[in-house]
Amino acid sequence: MNVIHAYLETMFSPYPQTPRMLEAKTELQAMMEDAYQGFVAKGASHNEAVGRVITDFGNLDELAPVLGIAGEISPQLGPETSPGTPNTAASSTAAQTNTPAYPAVTLEEAQGLADAQQRTRYRLATSVALFVMAAIPLIVLPTAAESGLLPIPQNAAALIGLLLLFVMVAFGVITIIGLSREFTPFARLREGKFSRNPVVTVWAEDLAKTHERGRIRALQISVMCWVLSPAPVLLLSLIPAHSELEGLWGVLGVAGTLVMVAAGLLILLPASWASTVLDTLTKGGKRPEEDDDDEHSLVTVIAAFYWPLVVAIYLAWSFIGNAWGESWIIWPICGVLFGALAGGISGIESYRKRHRRG
């Protein structure tokens, strides 16, 4: 009901809070809540019911005669103003601050974005996981052929591993391209080129709160997977060395680490769709000079090349120096360094944002 209450507050905010207007707002709230309960009883979800209620009762100009307040709202109407339209406040604010007057986001747009985000969450997670695991065939198959576990030449195994890598990456890229088409109607929302709507904000906060418990649980499991991701390398390094299998255990440990990282992403990303919607719908109304401030976190940018570089260093040291028994030390060291780096950068970014806003 928070969304309906917020919508009513926005709808009546431009008008004097006279006793008759307050009474009309109470009557309209009761009508909207009754309609909401009726839609839910017929099988509609919370989001669907809220959307239909606001669609049916969202025009105060049409409802004014029924509520007996036509005379009270008519003097307030200007030539380009519609009662209950949240764009008025956004436009005046934009004019005062000399910012672009982006159209306000509507509840219908917000619900469409949420539906697309929920519908595509597993495909997105699968694509990201494929990118993480794409190197596994390339590093495992040649070593397995060299150890005699695969009855094929090592060069052939390397070629097969390379082909599988390309197939996995290509599948992930094709999936991402397909997902981008799903979000084409909401491009302006994802780019932040809209004015905030208090009704939509309350709706998005309610949506995120509904799914927050599942997201926190997924985050806990994912963090556990990432913290324990060096475990396969550590455990397999303890296996007594055998001449033909010594290199294979180390490679399998790296593959296990990548699988655990991918598993954490597969768990977390689908559970974060509602919070992603909230973040998207609350970043609008920025000034032009602020558009790029929060677009990419510095930690995310660093992570994008940090861990692939760590994997490359580990594999180069292990293969070239035949140091599978020693090279595992890279993982705990780099993990601690990245944790310290991420914590420091996040603290600096938070301080800069608070200082700028203050």
C-alpha positions as CSV (number, residue, x, y, z in Angstrom):
1,M,0.0,0.0,0.0
2,N,3.0,2.3,0.3
3,V,3.0,2.9,-3.5
4,I,-0.7,3.9,-3.5
5,H,-0.2,6.2,-0.5
6,A,2.8,7.9,-2.2
7,Y,0.8,8.3,-5.4
8,L,-2.0,10.0,-3.6
9,E,0.4,12.3,-1.9
10,T,1.9,13.3,-5.2
11,M,-1.5,13.7,-6.8
12,F,-2.8,16.0,-4.2
13,S,0.4,17.9,-3.4
14,P,-0.1,20.8,-5.9
15,Y,-3.4,21.8,-4.2
16,P,-4.3,23.4,-0.9
17,Q,-4.8,20.9,1.9
18,T,-8.3,22.1,2.7
19,P,-10.6,19.9,4.8
20,R,-12.6,18.9,1.7
21,M,-9.4,18.0,-0.2
22,L,-8.2,15.9,2.8
23,E,-11.6,14.2,2.9
24,A,-11.5,13.5,-0.8
25,K,-8.0,12.1,-0.5
26,T,-9.2,9.7,2.2
27,E,-12.1,8.6,0.1
28,L,-9.9,8.0,-2.9
29,Q,-7.4,6.1,-0.9
30,A,-10.2,3.8,0.3
31,M,-11.4,3.3,-3.3
32,M,-7.9,2.5,-4.5
33,E,-7.2,0.1,-1.7
34,D,-10.5,-1.7,-2.3
35,A,-9.7,-2.0,-6.0
36,Y,-6.3,-3.3,-5.1
37,Q,-7.7,-6.0,-2.9
38,G,-10.1,-7.0,-5.7
39,F,-7.4,-7.4,-8.2
40,V,-5.3,-9.5,-5.8
41,A,-8.3,-11.7,-5.1
42,K,-8.6,-12.3,-8.8
43,G,-5.1,-13.6,-9.0
44,A,-3.1,-10.5,-9.9
45,S,0.4,-10.0,-8.4
46,H,1.2,-7.1,-6.1
47,N,2.9,-5.2,-8.9
48,E,0.1,-5.9,-11.4
49,A,-2.6,-4.8,-9.0
50,V,-0.8,-1.6,-8.1
51,G,-0.3,-0.8,-11.8
52,R,-4.0,-1.4,-12.6
53,V,-5.2,0.6,-9.7
54,I,-3.1,3.6,-10.6
55,T,-4.2,3.3,-14.3
56,D,-7.8,3.3,-13.2
57,F,-7.7,6.0,-10.6
58,G,-4.6,8.0,-11.8
59,N,-6.3,11.1,-13.3
60,L,-7.6,13.5,-10.7
61,D,-9.2,15.7,-13.3
62,E,-11.6,12.9,-14.2
63,L,-12.2,11.9,-10.6
64,A,-12.8,15.4,-9.3
65,P,-16.6,15.5,-10.1
66,V,-17.1,12.2,-8.4
67,L,-15.2,13.3,-5.3
68,G,-16.9,16.7,-5.3
69,I,-13.7,18.7,-5.6
70,A,-14.0,20.0,-9.2
71,G,-14.3,23.6,-8.0
72,E,-11.3,23.3,-5.7
73,I,-8.8,22.0,-8.3
74,S,-10.0,23.9,-11.4
75,P,-8.3,27.3,-10.5
76,Q,-5.0,25.4,-10.0
77,L,-4.9,24.2,-13.6
78,G,-2.6,26.0,-16.0
79,P,-2.7,25.6,-19.8
80,E,-0.1,22.9,-19.8
81,T,-0.7,21.3,-16.4
82,S,-2.6,18.1,-15.7
83,P,-3.8,17.3,-12.2
84,G,-1.8,14.7,-10.4
85,T,1.0,14.7,-13.0
86,P,4.4,14.2,-11.3
87,N,6.2,15.9,-14.2
88,T,5.4,19.4,-12.8
89,A,7.7,19.3,-9.8
90,A,10.5,17.7,-11.9
91,S,10.2,20.3,-14.6
92,S,10.2,23.2,-12.2
93,T,13.2,21.7,-10.4
94,A,15.0,21.3,-13.7
95,A,14.3,24.9,-14.6
96,Q,15.6,26.2,-11.3
97,T,18.9,24.2,-11.6
98,N,19.3,24.7,-15.4
99,T,19.4,20.9,-15.9
100,P,17.8,19.1,-18.8
101,A,14.1,18.6,-18.3
102,Y,14.0,14.8,-18.9
103,P,10.5,13.3,-18.8
104,A,9.6,11.7,-15.6
105,V,9.7,7.9,-15.4
106,T,6.2,6.4,-15.3
107,L,5.1,3.4,-13.3
108,E,4.3,1.5,-16.5
109,E,7.9,2.0,-17.7
110,A,9.2,1.0,-14.3
111,Q,7.2,-2.2,-14.3
112,G,8.3,-3.0,-17.8
113,L,11.9,-2.6,-16.8
114,A,11.4,-4.8,-13.8
115,D,9.7,-7.5,-15.9
116,A,12.6,-7.5,-18.4
117,Q,15.2,-7.6,-15.6
118,Q,13.4,-10.5,-13.9
119,R,12.9,-12.3,-17.2
120,T,16.5,-12.1,-18.3
121,R,18.3,-12.6,-15.0
122,Y,19.3,-16.3,-15.5
123,R,20.5,-15.7,-19.1
124,L,22.7,-12.8,-17.9
125,A,24.1,-14.9,-15.1
126,T,24.8,-17.8,-17.4
127,S,26.6,-15.5,-19.9
128,V,28.9,-14.1,-17.2
129,A,29.6,-17.6,-15.8
130,L,30.5,-18.8,-19.3
131,F,33.0,-16.0,-19.7
132,V,34.6,-17.0,-16.4
133,M,34.8,-20.7,-17.2
134,A,35.8,-20.4,-20.9
135,A,39.5,-20.9,-20.1
136,I,38.9,-24.3,-18.4
137,P,38.9,-26.5,-21.5
138,L,42.0,-24.8,-22.8
139,I,44.0,-25.4,-19.7
140,V,42.7,-28.8,-18.8
141,L,42.5,-30.8,-22.0
142,P,46.2,-30.3,-23.1
143,T,47.4,-31.3,-19.7
144,A,45.1,-34.3,-19.6
145,A,46.4,-35.4,-23.0
146,E,50.0,-35.0,-21.9
147,S,49.4,-37.1,-18.8
148,G,47.9,-39.9,-20.9
149,L,44.3,-39.6,-19.6
150,L,43.1,-38.5,-23.1
151,P,44.0,-40.8,-26.0
152,I,44.7,-37.9,-28.3
153,P,47.8,-35.8,-29.2
154,Q,48.5,-32.8,-27.0
155,N,48.3,-30.4,-30.0
156,A,44.8,-31.8,-30.9
157,A,43.7,-31.4,-27.3
158,A,44.9,-27.8,-27.3
159,L,43.0,-27.1,-30.5
160,I,39.8,-28.7,-29.1
161,G,40.2,-26.6,-25.9
162,L,40.7,-23.4,-27.9
163,L,37.6,-24.2,-30.0
164,L,35.5,-24.8,-26.9
165,L,36.8,-21.5,-25.4
166,F,35.6,-19.7,-28.6
167,V,32.3,-21.5,-28.5
168,M,31.6,-20.6,-24.8
169,V,32.6,-16.9,-25.4
170,A,30.6,-16.7,-28.6
171,F,27.5,-18.2,-26.8
172,G,27.9,-15.7,-24.0
173,V,28.3,-12.7,-26.4
174,I,25.2,-13.8,-28.5
175,T,23.2,-14.1,-25.3
176,I,24.3,-10.6,-24.1
177,I,23.3,-9.2,-27.5
178,G,19.9,-10.8,-27.3
179,L,19.5,-9.3,-23.8
180,S,20.3,-5.8,-25.0
181,R,17.3,-6.1,-27.4
182,E,15.1,-6.8,-24.4
183,F,16.1,-3.5,-22.8
184,T,15.9,-1.3,-25.9
185,P,12.5,0.2,-24.8
186,F,14.1,1.2,-21.5
187,A,17.3,2.7,-22.8
188,R,16.6,6.1,-21.4
189,L,16.0,4.6,-17.9
190,R,19.3,2.7,-18.0
191,E,21.1,5.8,-19.1
192,G,19.6,7.9,-16.3
193,K,17.9,10.3,-18.7
194,F,14.7,10.7,-16.8
195,S,13.3,12.7,-13.9
196,R,12.5,10.9,-10.7
197,N,8.9,10.1,-9.8
198,P,8.2,9.7,-6.1
199,V,5.6,7.1,-6.8
200,V,7.9,5.0,-8.9
201,T,10.7,5.4,-6.2
202,V,8.4,4.1,-3.5
203,W,7.3,1.2,-5.8
204,A,10.9,0.3,-6.6
205,E,11.9,0.4,-2.9
206,D,8.9,-1.8,-2.0
207,L,9.9,-4.3,-4.8
208,A,13.6,-4.4,-3.6
209,K,12.5,-4.8,0.0
210,T,10.3,-7.8,-0.9
211,H,13.2,-9.6,-2.5
212,E,15.9,-8.4,-0.1
213,R,16.0,-11.5,2.0
214,G,16.7,-13.7,-1.0
215,R,19.4,-11.3,-2.2
216,I,21.2,-11.2,1.1
217,R,21.1,-15.0,1.3
218,A,22.5,-15.3,-2.2
219,L,25.2,-12.8,-1.4
220,Q,26.2,-14.7,1.7
221,I,26.5,-18.0,-0.3
222,S,28.3,-16.2,-3.2
223,V,30.9,-14.6,-0.9
224,M,31.5,-18.0,0.7
225,C,32.1,-19.4,-2.8
226,W,34.6,-16.6,-3.6
227,V,36.4,-16.8,-0.3
228,L,36.8,-20.5,-0.6
229,S,37.6,-20.4,-4.4
230,P,41.4,-21.0,-3.7
231,A,40.6,-24.2,-1.8
232,P,40.7,-26.5,-4.9
233,V,44.2,-25.3,-5.7
234,L,45.3,-25.7,-2.1
235,L,43.8,-29.1,-1.6
236,L,45.0,-30.6,-4.9
237,S,48.5,-29.3,-4.2
238,L,48.6,-31.6,-1.1
239,I,48.1,-34.7,-3.2
240,P,51.4,-36.7,-3.4
241,A,53.1,-36.0,-6.7
242,H,53.2,-38.7,-9.4
243,S,55.3,-38.1,-12.4
244,E,52.6,-38.2,-15.1
245,L,49.8,-36.5,-13.0
246,E,51.7,-33.8,-11.2
247,G,50.8,-31.1,-13.6
248,L,47.2,-32.3,-14.0
249,W,46.3,-31.8,-10.3
250,G,47.4,-28.1,-10.4
251,V,45.4,-27.5,-13.6
252,L,42.3,-29.1,-12.1
253,G,42.7,-26.9,-9.0
254,V,42.7,-23.8,-11.2
255,A,39.6,-25.2,-13.0
256,G,37.9,-25.8,-9.7
257,T,38.7,-22.2,-8.6
258,L,37.1,-20.8,-11.8
259,V,34.0,-23.0,-11.3
260,M,33.6,-21.7,-7.8
261,V,33.9,-18.1,-8.9
262,A,31.3,-18.8,-11.7
263,A,29.0,-20.5,-9.2
264,G,29.0,-17.5,-6.9
265,L,28.0,-15.3,-9.9
266,L,25.3,-17.7,-10.9
267,I,23.8,-17.5,-7.4
268,L,24.2,-13.8,-6.8
269,L,23.2,-12.2,-10.2
270,P,19.7,-13.7,-10.5
271,A,18.9,-12.7,-6.9
272,S,19.9,-9.1,-7.4
273,W,17.4,-8.1,-10.2
274,A,15.1,-6.2,-7.9
275,S,17.9,-4.1,-6.3
276,T,19.2,-3.5,-9.8
277,V,15.8,-2.1,-10.8
278,L,15.9,0.2,-7.7
279,D,19.3,1.5,-8.5
280,T,18.3,2.2,-12.1
281,L,15.1,4.0,-11.2
282,T,16.8,6.2,-8.5
283,K,19.7,7.5,-10.5
284,G,17.8,9.8,-12.8
285,G,17.7,13.6,-12.7
286,K,21.5,14.1,-12.7
287,R,23.1,17.1,-14.0
288,P,25.1,16.6,-17.2
289,E,28.4,16.9,-15.3
290,E,27.3,14.1,-12.9
291,D,26.3,11.6,-15.6
292,D,29.6,9.7,-15.5
293,D,30.3,9.9,-11.7
294,D,28.7,6.6,-10.7
295,E,28.5,4.9,-14.1
296,H,31.4,2.6,-13.4
297,S,32.8,1.9,-10.0
298,L,36.6,2.0,-9.9
299,V,36.7,-1.3,-8.0
300,T,34.7,-2.9,-10.8
301,V,37.0,-1.6,-13.5
302,I,40.1,-2.8,-11.6
303,A,38.5,-6.2,-11.0
304,A,37.8,-6.6,-14.7
305,F,41.5,-6.9,-15.5
306,Y,43.0,-7.8,-12.1
307,W,41.8,-11.3,-11.8
308,P,42.4,-12.3,-15.5
309,L,46.0,-11.0,-15.0
310,V,46.4,-13.0,-11.9
311,V,45.3,-16.1,-13.7
312,A,47.7,-15.4,-16.5
313,I,50.6,-14.9,-14.1
314,Y,49.7,-18.1,-12.3
315,L,49.5,-20.2,-15.5
316,A,52.7,-18.7,-16.9
317,W,54.7,-19.3,-13.7
318,S,53.3,-22.8,-13.4
319,F,53.8,-23.9,-17.0
320,I,57.1,-22.2,-17.8
321,G,58.7,-22.9,-14.5
322,N,57.0,-26.2,-13.8
323,A,56.2,-24.8,-10.3
324,W,52.7,-26.2,-9.7
325,G,53.7,-27.0,-6.1
326,E,54.7,-23.4,-5.3
327,S,52.6,-21.2,-7.6
328,W,49.4,-21.6,-5.6
329,I,50.7,-19.0,-3.2
330,I,49.6,-16.4,-5.7
331,W,45.9,-16.9,-4.8
332,P,45.9,-16.0,-1.1
333,I,48.4,-13.2,-1.6
334,C,46.4,-11.6,-4.5
335,G,43.1,-12.2,-2.7
336,V,44.3,-10.3,0.4
337,L,45.8,-7.5,-1.8
338,F,42.6,-7.1,-3.8
339,G,40.5,-7.0,-0.6
340,A,42.6,-4.2,0.8
341,L,42.6,-2.4,-2.5
342,A,38.8,-2.6,-2.9
343,G,38.2,-1.5,0.7
344,G,40.5,1.5,0.3
345,I,39.1,2.6,-3.0
346,S,35.5,2.2,-1.8
347,G,36.2,4.3,1.2
348,I,37.8,7.0,-0.9
349,E,34.8,7.0,-3.3
350,S,32.3,7.2,-0.5
351,Y,34.2,10.1,1.1
352,R,34.4,12.0,-2.2
353,K,30.6,11.6,-2.8
354,R,29.8,12.8,0.7
355,H,32.2,15.7,0.4
356,R,30.8,16.7,-3.0
357,R,27.2,16.5,-1.8
358,G,28.0,18.3,1.4
